[in-house]
């Protein structure tokens, strides 16, 4: 099953976005029907470290009513759990009728990590395959719907994600020494995964291998698998979602159409070319304004020369006449003002001088 998965397949977000929104809405509607029909649902997320189990669970539960599901992160058994049958702790967490239980890792650790790390003797983990099948069959007979997902990534992709997480201080804590050790044992885990998929893939609880190198391909596969399983269990018609091939072709077609539209568009000035056109426009406008100013100046000077001297300079007793459009020099204004002041002073001084002259004539006559 692992060899048949295409891990190189990618999907553009633009092509998947409308489909993803429809899938989210459909999952919400199905969760309401699950509650109405009182059907318990178990969703098992298994997969490689850093394959995206936590991200997939967050995106799955985002549209759901918090009262209708529970998320269970499976860790190593605690002390009191080791004193009971190994499936006891999972029996204690099965969902109620009408509830969805989402397992982030599950009872399959018995035939994976416990097998690879020799935490359980060989006879016990070999017997666990049949015990798991009986456990799931018992629950399925009671109406439980099983959805089992294995998130698959390549060894190189896992190493790349580990290095990316470890290089950032905010995410370095997510990669532990145990994770690096598990990565070193990738081939041993792969053999255990193949045995698990082969021996526990049953009609009542089938496995789906999810290609997870690309995040959108992973989420599309997770959502479409969950929807199909729930619709079949509830007796509903299956929703015809576009396949990954159709979405990939749509992405390529949109890209070609976008490039074609760019090629058909009229070339408009931009960047350096646009700057050249702008500079030329500014220079043309400046030259036109300059020519207009020069013409206006010549007209003003010509009109100024044709005026009579008395009108241009004014008389000593009068201020210069303000002719429309005439350019009056600042020096002329000052001279004209000073002449008027001097004339006024002479007029004021003339009566005094006349009285002084009469007085002198009288003195001479005496």
KEFIDO-623789 format. One record per residue (C-alpha): residue in one letter; x negated, y, z negated. Coordinates in steps of 0.02 Angstrom, whole numbers, plus 50000, padded with zeros to 5 digits. Layout:
<rs>
<r residu="a" xx="X" yy="Y" zz="Z"/>
...
</rs>
This chain:
<rs>
<r residu="x" xx="50000" yy="50000" zz="50000"/>
<r residu="x" xx="49859" yy="50121" zz="49964"/>
<r residu="x" xx="49772" yy="50091" zz="50131"/>
<r residu="x" xx="49928" yy="50138" zz="50230"/>
<r residu="x" xx="49941" yy="50310" zz="50151"/>
<r residu="x" xx="49880" yy="50458" zz="50256"/>
<r residu="x" xx="49788" yy="50570" zz="50134"/>
<r residu="x" xx="49733" yy="50691" zz="50270"/>
<r residu="x" xx="49909" yy="50748" zz="50310"/>
<r residu="x" xx="49944" yy="50931" zz="50271"/>
<r residu="x" xx="50098" yy="51040" zz="50272"/>
<r residu="x" xx="50118" yy="51228" zz="50292"/>
<r residu="x" xx="50209" yy="51316" zz="50152"/>
<r residu="x" xx="50310" yy="51419" zz="50276"/>
<r residu="x" xx="50381" yy="51262" zz="50357"/>
<r residu="x" xx="50418" yy="51173" zz="50192"/>
<r residu="x" xx="50485" yy="51322" zz="50092"/>
<r residu="x" xx="50667" yy="51317" zz="50154"/>
<r residu="x" xx="50672" yy="51127" zz="50139"/>
<r residu="x" xx="50600" yy="51135" zz="49964"/>
<r residu="x" xx="50736" yy="51255" zz="49907"/>
<r residu="x" xx="50871" yy="51139" zz="49974"/>
<r residu="x" xx="50790" yy="50991" zz="49886"/>
<r residu="x" xx="50788" yy="51084" zz="49721"/>
<r residu="x" xx="50972" yy="51126" zz="49737"/>
<r residu="x" xx="51013" yy="50946" zz="49782"/>
<r residu="x" xx="50919" yy="50879" zz="49630"/>
<r residu="x" xx="51018" yy="50995" zz="49517"/>
<r residu="x" xx="51183" yy="50936" zz="49592"/>
<r residu="x" xx="51131" yy="50755" zz="49569"/>
<r residu="x" xx="51084" yy="50785" zz="49388"/>
<r residu="x" xx="51260" yy="50848" zz="49358"/>
<r residu="x" xx="51332" yy="50691" zz="49437"/>
<r residu="x" xx="51218" yy="50583" zz="49331"/>
<r residu="x" xx="51290" yy="50662" zz="49175"/>
<r residu="x" xx="51468" yy="50644" zz="49237"/>
<r residu="x" xx="51445" yy="50459" zz="49281"/>
<r residu="x" xx="51342" yy="50424" zz="49124"/>
<r residu="x" xx="51199" yy="50343" zz="49219"/>
<r residu="x" xx="51029" yy="50337" zz="49131"/>
<r residu="x" xx="50880" yy="50377" zz="49242"/>
<r residu="x" xx="50695" yy="50339" zz="49214"/>
<r residu="x" xx="50564" yy="50428" zz="49321"/>
<r residu="x" xx="50388" yy="50358" zz="49300"/>
<r residu="x" xx="50239" yy="50465" zz="49353"/>
<r residu="x" xx="50078" yy="50366" zz="49368"/>
<r residu="x" xx="49924" yy="50413" zz="49465"/>
<r residu="x" xx="49743" yy="50463" zz="49465"/>
<r residu="x" xx="49675" yy="50595" zz="49348"/>
<r residu="x" xx="49698" yy="50768" zz="49424"/>
<r residu="x" xx="49820" yy="50700" zz="49554"/>
<r residu="x" xx="49955" yy="50827" zz="49505"/>
<r residu="x" xx="50069" yy="50731" zz="49388"/>
<r residu="x" xx="50095" yy="50879" zz="49270"/>
<r residu="x" xx="50126" yy="51000" zz="49414"/>
<r residu="x" xx="50253" yy="50884" zz="49494"/>
<r residu="x" xx="50346" yy="50862" zz="49330"/>
<r residu="x" xx="50354" yy="51050" zz="49302"/>
<r residu="x" xx="50425" yy="51079" zz="49475"/>
<r residu="x" xx="50549" yy="50938" zz="49454"/>
<r residu="x" xx="50616" yy="50996" zz="49286"/>
<r residu="x" xx="50622" yy="51182" zz="49329"/>
<r residu="x" xx="50800" yy="51177" zz="49403"/>
<r residu="x" xx="50870" yy="51051" zz="49278"/>
<r residu="x" xx="50975" yy="51085" zz="49125"/>
<r residu="x" xx="50860" yy="51062" zz="48975"/>
<r residu="x" xx="50995" yy="50963" zz="48885"/>
<r residu="x" xx="50998" yy="50831" zz="49021"/>
<r residu="x" xx="50818" yy="50771" zz="49024"/>
<r residu="x" xx="50667" yy="50736" zz="48916"/>
<r residu="x" xx="50482" yy="50725" zz="48961"/>
<r residu="x" xx="50375" yy="50595" zz="48872"/>
<r residu="x" xx="50185" yy="50603" zz="48882"/>
<r residu="x" xx="50117" yy="50431" zz="48843"/>
<r residu="x" xx="49958" yy="50425" zz="48739"/>
<r residu="x" xx="49863" yy="50284" zz="48656"/>
<r residu="x" xx="49972" yy="50189" zz="48530"/>
<r residu="x" xx="49967" yy="50253" zz="48352"/>
<r residu="x" xx="49927" yy="50143" zz="48203"/>
<r residu="x" xx="50104" yy="50092" zz="48159"/>
<r residu="x" xx="50141" yy="50060" zz="48344"/>
<r residu="x" xx="49999" yy="49936" zz="48357"/>
<r residu="x" xx="50086" yy="49831" zz="48223"/>
<r residu="x" xx="50239" yy="49805" zz="48333"/>
<r residu="x" xx="50265" yy="49728" zz="48505"/>
<r residu="x" xx="50178" yy="49838" zz="48633"/>
<r residu="x" xx="50339" yy="49881" zz="48724"/>
<r residu="x" xx="50426" yy="49933" zz="48563"/>
<r residu="x" xx="50378" yy="50116" zz="48576"/>
<r residu="x" xx="50449" yy="50126" zz="48752"/>
<r residu="x" xx="50611" yy="50044" zz="48699"/>
<r residu="x" xx="50626" yy="50182" zz="48570"/>
<r residu="x" xx="50617" yy="50316" zz="48707"/>
<r residu="x" xx="50737" yy="50249" zz="48838"/>
<r residu="x" xx="50862" yy="50383" zz="48896"/>
<r residu="x" xx="51040" yy="50400" zz="48837"/>
<r residu="x" xx="51182" yy="50373" zz="48959"/>
<r residu="x" xx="51187" yy="50523" zz="49075"/>
<r residu="x" xx="51009" yy="50577" zz="49031"/>
<r residu="x" xx="50847" yy="50580" zz="49133"/>
<r residu="x" xx="50687" yy="50519" zz="49049"/>
<r residu="x" xx="50526" yy="50573" zz="49136"/>
<r residu="x" xx="50370" yy="50476" zz="49085"/>
<r residu="x" xx="50201" yy="50558" zz="49111"/>
<r residu="x" xx="50109" yy="50391" zz="49112"/>
<r residu="x" xx="50202" yy="50243" zz="49044"/>
<r residu="x" xx="50196" yy="50059" zz="48997"/>
<r residu="x" xx="50088" yy="50029" zz="49150"/>
<r residu="x" xx="49937" yy="50082" zz="49050"/>
<r residu="x" xx="49937" yy="49902" zz="48988"/>
<r residu="x" xx="49880" yy="49840" zz="49160"/>
<r residu="x" xx="49774" yy="49992" zz="49205"/>
<r residu="x" xx="49669" yy="50079" zz="49073"/>
<r residu="x" xx="49682" yy="49936" zz="48947"/>
<r residu="x" xx="49629" yy="49813" zz="49082"/>
<r residu="x" xx="49485" yy="49915" zz="49154"/>
<r residu="x" xx="49414" yy="49967" zz="48986"/>
<r residu="x" xx="49438" yy="49793" zz="48911"/>
<r residu="x" xx="49551" yy="49859" zz="48773"/>
<r residu="x" xx="49666" yy="49710" zz="48794"/>
<r residu="x" xx="49613" yy="49529" zz="48820"/>
<r residu="x" xx="49639" yy="49461" zz="48996"/>
<r residu="x" xx="49780" yy="49338" zz="48953"/>
<r residu="x" xx="49881" yy="49478" zz="48875"/>
<r residu="x" xx="49870" yy="49602" zz="49019"/>
<r residu="x" xx="49904" yy="49462" zz="49144"/>
<r residu="x" xx="50061" yy="49416" zz="49047"/>
<r residu="x" xx="50109" yy="49600" zz="49044"/>
<r residu="x" xx="50163" yy="49597" zz="49228"/>
<r residu="x" xx="50306" yy="49480" zz="49190"/>
<r residu="x" xx="50349" yy="49570" zz="49029"/>
<r residu="x" xx="50362" yy="49735" zz="49123"/>
<r residu="x" xx="50474" yy="49659" zz="49256"/>
<r residu="x" xx="50588" yy="49586" zz="49123"/>
<r residu="x" xx="50593" yy="49752" zz="49030"/>
<r residu="x" xx="50644" yy="49847" zz="49187"/>
<r residu="x" xx="50767" yy="49713" zz="49242"/>
<r residu="x" xx="50856" yy="49721" zz="49074"/>
<r residu="x" xx="50876" yy="49909" zz="49085"/>
<r residu="x" xx="50928" yy="49902" zz="49268"/>
<r residu="x" xx="51064" yy="49777" zz="49226"/>
<r residu="x" xx="51130" yy="49906" zz="49104"/>
<r residu="x" xx="51141" yy="50035" zz="49243"/>
<r residu="x" xx="50973" yy="50122" zz="49226"/>
<r residu="x" xx="50904" yy="50196" zz="49387"/>
<r residu="x" xx="50715" yy="50175" zz="49407"/>
<r residu="x" xx="50604" yy="50291" zz="49510"/>
<r residu="x" xx="50420" yy="50245" zz="49502"/>
<r residu="x" xx="50290" yy="50358" zz="49584"/>
<r residu="x" xx="50103" yy="50329" zz="49606"/>
<r residu="x" xx="50013" yy="50493" zz="49649"/>
<r residu="x" xx="49867" yy="50443" zz="49758"/>
<r residu="x" xx="49710" yy="50545" zz="49798"/>
<r residu="x" xx="49541" yy="50496" zz="49866"/>
<r residu="x" xx="49385" yy="50481" zz="49760"/>
<r residu="x" xx="49306" yy="50632" zz="49845"/>
<r residu="x" xx="49461" yy="50737" zz="49815"/>
<r residu="x" xx="49463" yy="50688" zz="49632"/>
<r residu="x" xx="49280" yy="50738" zz="49614"/>
<r residu="x" xx="49314" yy="50906" zz="49699"/>
<r residu="x" xx="49458" yy="50943" zz="49580"/>
<r residu="x" xx="49357" yy="50893" zz="49428"/>
<r residu="x" xx="49216" yy="51010" zz="49480"/>
<r residu="x" xx="49338" yy="51151" zz="49515"/>
<r residu="x" xx="49421" yy="51133" zz="49345"/>
<r residu="x" xx="49255" yy="51117" zz="49254"/>
<r residu="x" xx="49184" yy="51273" zz="49337"/>
<r residu="x" xx="49319" yy="51387" zz="49263"/>
<r residu="x" xx="49314" yy="51427" zz="49075"/>
<r residu="x" xx="49504" yy="51429" zz="49067"/>
<r residu="x" xx="49523" yy="51252" zz="49136"/>
<r residu="x" xx="49359" yy="51167" zz="49087"/>
<r residu="x" xx="49442" yy="51090" zz="48934"/>
<r residu="x" xx="49556" yy="50986" zz="49047"/>
<r residu="x" xx="49411" yy="50880" zz="49109"/>
<r residu="x" xx="49347" yy="50768" zz="48970"/>
<r residu="x" xx="49205" yy="50642" zz="48959"/>
<r residu="x" xx="49335" yy="50505" zz="48975"/>
<r residu="x" xx="49394" yy="50580" zz="49140"/>
<r residu="x" xx="49217" yy="50576" zz="49210"/>
<r residu="x" xx="49198" yy="50396" zz="49153"/>
<r residu="x" xx="49361" yy="50349" zz="49238"/>
<r residu="x" xx="49301" yy="50433" zz="49396"/>
<r residu="x" xx="49144" yy="50328" zz="49391"/>
<r residu="x" xx="49256" yy="50174" zz="49381"/>
<r residu="x" xx="49365" yy="50229" zz="49527"/>
<r residu="x" xx="49344" yy="50065" zz="49623"/>
<r residu="x" xx="49386" yy="49961" zz="49469"/>
<r residu="x" xx="49544" yy="50063" zz="49441"/>
<r residu="x" xx="49587" yy="50046" zz="49625"/>
<r residu="x" xx="49585" yy="49856" zz="49610"/>
<r residu="x" xx="49697" yy="49866" zz="49457"/>
<r residu="x" xx="49817" yy="49983" zz="49546"/>
<r residu="x" xx="49832" yy="49864" zz="49694"/>
<r residu="x" xx="49876" yy="49721" zz="49579"/>
<r residu="x" xx="50002" yy="49828" zz="49485"/>
<r residu="x" xx="50089" yy="49885" zz="49645"/>
<r residu="x" xx="50096" yy="49709" zz="49713"/>
<r residu="x" xx="50162" yy="49623" zz="49556"/>
<r residu="x" xx="50284" yy="49752" zz="49490"/>
<r residu="x" xx="50362" yy="49817" zz="49651"/>
<r residu="x" xx="50538" yy="49748" zz="49637"/>
<r residu="x" xx="50704" yy="49792" zz="49722"/>
<r residu="x" xx="50775" yy="49861" zz="49560"/>
<r residu="x" xx="50620" yy="49964" zz="49522"/>
<r residu="x" xx="50519" yy="49995" zz="49681"/>
<r residu="x" xx="50356" yy="50091" zz="49689"/>
<r residu="x" xx="50325" yy="50242" zz="49802"/>
<r residu="x" xx="50146" yy="50290" zz="49841"/>
<r residu="x" xx="50137" yy="50479" zz="49856"/>
<r residu="x" xx="49995" yy="50556" zz="49959"/>
<r residu="x" xx="49933" yy="50696" zz="49845"/>
<r residu="x" xx="49781" yy="50772" zz="49927"/>
<r residu="x" xx="49896" yy="50911" zz="49989"/>
<r residu="x" xx="50011" yy="50989" zz="49861"/>
<r residu="x" xx="50158" yy="51022" zz="49978"/>
<r residu="x" xx="50153" yy="50846" zz="50050"/>
<r residu="x" xx="50153" yy="50779" zz="49872"/>
<r residu="x" xx="50301" yy="50882" zz="49817"/>
<r residu="x" xx="50401" yy="50845" zz="49974"/>
<r residu="x" xx="50375" yy="50657" zz="49949"/>
<r residu="x" xx="50417" yy="50665" zz="49763"/>
<r residu="x" xx="50578" yy="50764" zz="49790"/>
<r residu="x" xx="50638" yy="50664" zz="49941"/>
<r residu="x" xx="50605" yy="50498" zz="49851"/>
<r residu="x" xx="50699" yy="50552" zz="49695"/>
<r residu="x" xx="50846" yy="50618" zz="49796"/>
<r residu="x" xx="50859" yy="50460" zz="49902"/>
<r residu="x" xx="50853" yy="50344" zz="49750"/>
<r residu="x" xx="50984" yy="50444" zz="49654"/>
<r residu="x" xx="51102" yy="50458" zz="49803"/>
<r residu="x" xx="51091" yy="50271" zz="49834"/>
<r residu="x" xx="51122" yy="50232" zz="49650"/>
<r residu="x" xx="51271" yy="50350" zz="49641"/>
<r residu="x" xx="51348" yy="50283" zz="49802"/>
<r residu="x" xx="51325" yy="50444" zz="49901"/>
<r residu="x" xx="51279" yy="50472" zz="50082"/>
<r residu="x" xx="51092" yy="50499" zz="50104"/>
<r residu="x" xx="51039" yy="50676" zz="50145"/>
<r residu="x" xx="50947" yy="50681" zz="50313"/>
<r residu="x" xx="50789" yy="50778" zz="50269"/>
<r residu="x" xx="50666" yy="50819" zz="50407"/>
<r residu="x" xx="50517" yy="50703" zz="50407"/>
<r residu="x" xx="50339" yy="50756" zz="50374"/>
<r residu="x" xx="50302" yy="50734" zz="50560"/>
<r residu="x" xx="50444" yy="50852" zz="50606"/>
<r residu="x" xx="50388" yy="50981" zz="50479"/>
<r residu="x" xx="50209" yy="50969" zz="50541"/>
<r residu="x" xx="50266" yy="50991" zz="50722"/>
<r residu="x" xx="50371" yy="51140" zz="50670"/>
<r residu="x" xx="50219" yy="51217" zz="50586"/>
<r residu="x" xx="50115" yy="51193" zz="50744"/>
<r residu="x" xx="50255" yy="51261" zz="50854"/>
<r residu="x" xx="50279" yy="51416" zz="50746"/>
<r residu="x" xx="50093" yy="51447" zz="50753"/>
<r residu="x" xx="50090" yy="51436" zz="50943"/>
<r residu="x" xx="50241" yy="51551" zz="50959"/>
<r residu="x" xx="50160" yy="51676" zz="50843"/>
<r residu="x" xx="50000" yy="51675" zz="50945"/>
<r residu="x" xx="50102" yy="51692" zz="51106"/>
<r residu="x" xx="50196" yy="51843" zz="51039"/>
<r residu="x" xx="50033" yy="51924" zz="50991"/>
<r residu="x" xx="49967" yy="51896" zz="51167"/>
<r residu="x" xx="50124" yy="51970" zz="51248"/>
<r residu="x" xx="50125" yy="52126" zz="51142"/>
<r residu="x" xx="50067" yy="52287" zz="51225"/>
<r residu="x" xx="49896" yy="52333" zz="51168"/>
<r residu="x" xx="49907" yy="52483" zz="51056"/>
<r residu="x" xx="49761" yy="52589" zz="51002"/>
<r residu="x" xx="49696" yy="52536" zz="50836"/>
<r residu="x" xx="49541" yy="52551" zz="50731"/>
<r residu="x" xx="49399" yy="52642" zz="50822"/>
<r residu="x" xx="49504" yy="52663" zz="50980"/>
<r residu="x" xx="49643" yy="52746" zz="50883"/>
<r residu="x" xx="49517" yy="52863" zz="50802"/>
<r residu="x" xx="49453" yy="52915" zz="50975"/>
<r residu="x" xx="49629" yy="52956" zz="51034"/>
<r residu="x" xx="49661" yy="53055" zz="50875"/>
<r residu="x" xx="49500" yy="53155" zz="50894"/>
<r residu="x" xx="49539" yy="53192" zz="51076"/>
<r residu="x" xx="49712" yy="53253" zz="51028"/>
<r residu="x" xx="49642" yy="53365" zz="50892"/>
<r residu="x" xx="49510" yy="53437" zz="51009"/>
<r residu="x" xx="49641" yy="53473" zz="51143"/>
<r residu="x" xx="49754" yy="53559" zz="51018"/>
<r residu="x" xx="49611" yy="53661" zz="50949"/>
<r residu="x" xx="49556" yy="53720" zz="51122"/>
<r residu="x" xx="49736" yy="53771" zz="51165"/>
<r residu="x" xx="49751" yy="53869" zz="51004"/>
<r residu="x" xx="49582" yy="53951" zz="51037"/>
<r residu="x" xx="49632" yy="54003" zz="51213"/>
<r residu="x" xx="49796" yy="54073" zz="51151"/>
<r residu="x" xx="49706" yy="54171" zz="51014"/>
<r residu="x" xx="49582" yy="54243" zz="51139"/>
<r residu="x" xx="49722" yy="54297" zz="51257"/>
<r residu="x" xx="49817" yy="54378" zz="51114"/>
<r residu="x" xx="49658" yy="54470" zz="51058"/>
<r residu="x" xx="49626" yy="54538" zz="51232"/>
<r residu="x" xx="49804" yy="54601" zz="51245"/>
<r residu="x" xx="49788" yy="54687" zz="51076"/>
<r residu="x" xx="49624" yy="54771" zz="51122"/>
<r residu="x" xx="49693" yy="54829" zz="51289"/>
<r residu="x" xx="49846" yy="54902" zz="51209"/>
<r residu="x" xx="49735" yy="54987" zz="51079"/>
<r residu="x" xx="49627" yy="55074" zz="51211"/>
<r residu="x" xx="49777" yy="55143" zz="51307"/>
<r residu="x" xx="49840" yy="55237" zz="51154"/>
<r residu="x" xx="49800" yy="55425" zz="51140"/>
<r residu="x" xx="49666" yy="55473" zz="51016"/>
<r residu="x" xx="49790" yy="55563" zz="50904"/>
<r residu="x" xx="49899" yy="55410" zz="50895"/>
<r residu="x" xx="49752" yy="55292" zz="50867"/>
<r residu="x" xx="49658" yy="55394" zz="50736"/>
<r residu="x" xx="49795" yy="55510" zz="50673"/>
<r residu="x" xx="49780" yy="55695" zz="50622"/>
<r residu="x" xx="49694" yy="55754" zz="50461"/>
<r residu="x" xx="49863" yy="55795" zz="50387"/>
<r residu="x" xx="49951" yy="55634" zz="50438"/>
<r residu="x" xx="49925" yy="55448" zz="50405"/>
<r residu="x" xx="49889" yy="55340" zz="50557"/>
<r residu="x" xx="50047" yy="55286" zz="50644"/>
<r residu="x" xx="50081" yy="55099" zz="50629"/>
<r residu="x" xx="50111" yy="55039" zz="50804"/>
<r residu="x" xx="50174" yy="54861" zz="50823"/>
<r residu="x" xx="50034" yy="54741" zz="50868"/>
<r residu="x" xx="49897" yy="54872" zz="50844"/>
<r residu="x" xx="49738" yy="54818" zz="50754"/>
<r residu="x" xx="49682" yy="54951" zz="50633"/>
<r residu="x" xx="49501" yy="54947" zz="50577"/>
<r residu="x" xx="49467" yy="54953" zz="50389"/>
<r residu="x" xx="49338" yy="55092" zz="50414"/>
<r residu="x" xx="49467" yy="55196" zz="50507"/>
<r residu="x" xx="49590" yy="55176" zz="50363"/>
<r residu="x" xx="49460" yy="55236" zz="50238"/>
<r residu="x" xx="49408" yy="55387" zz="50347"/>
<r residu="x" xx="49587" yy="55437" zz="50377"/>
<r residu="x" xx="49625" yy="55427" zz="50191"/>
<r residu="x" xx="49474" yy="55530" zz="50144"/>
<r residu="x" xx="49518" yy="55666" zz="50274"/>
<r residu="x" xx="49694" yy="55682" zz="50206"/>
<r residu="x" xx="49628" yy="55701" zz="50028"/>
<r residu="x" xx="49504" yy="55836" zz="50081"/>
<r residu="x" xx="49640" yy="55933" zz="50172"/>
<r residu="x" xx="49752" yy="55928" zz="50021"/>
<r residu="x" xx="49612" yy="55995" zz="49910"/>
<r residu="x" xx="49580" yy="56139" zz="50031"/>
<r residu="x" xx="49764" yy="56188" zz="50027"/>
<r residu="x" xx="49763" yy="56189" zz="49837"/>
<r residu="x" xx="49604" yy="56293" zz="49830"/>
<r residu="x" xx="49658" yy="56427" zz="49957"/>
<r residu="x" xx="49774" yy="56533" zz="49842"/>
<r residu="x" xx="49637" yy="56549" zz="49710"/>
<r residu="x" xx="49511" yy="56606" zz="49836"/>
<r residu="x" xx="49632" yy="56737" zz="49903"/>
<r residu="x" xx="49664" yy="56806" zz="49728"/>
<r residu="x" xx="49477" yy="56816" zz="49696"/>
<r residu="x" xx="49452" yy="56911" zz="49858"/>
<r residu="x" xx="49585" yy="57043" zz="49809"/>
<r residu="x" xx="49503" yy="57068" zz="49638"/>
<r residu="x" xx="49334" yy="57101" zz="49716"/>
<r residu="x" xx="49405" yy="57230" zz="49837"/>
<r residu="x" xx="49486" yy="57323" zz="49693"/>
<r residu="x" xx="49323" yy="57329" zz="49597"/>
<r residu="x" xx="49228" yy="57395" zz="49747"/>
<r residu="x" xx="49360" yy="57527" zz="49778"/>
<r residu="x" xx="49348" yy="57591" zz="49601"/>
</rs>
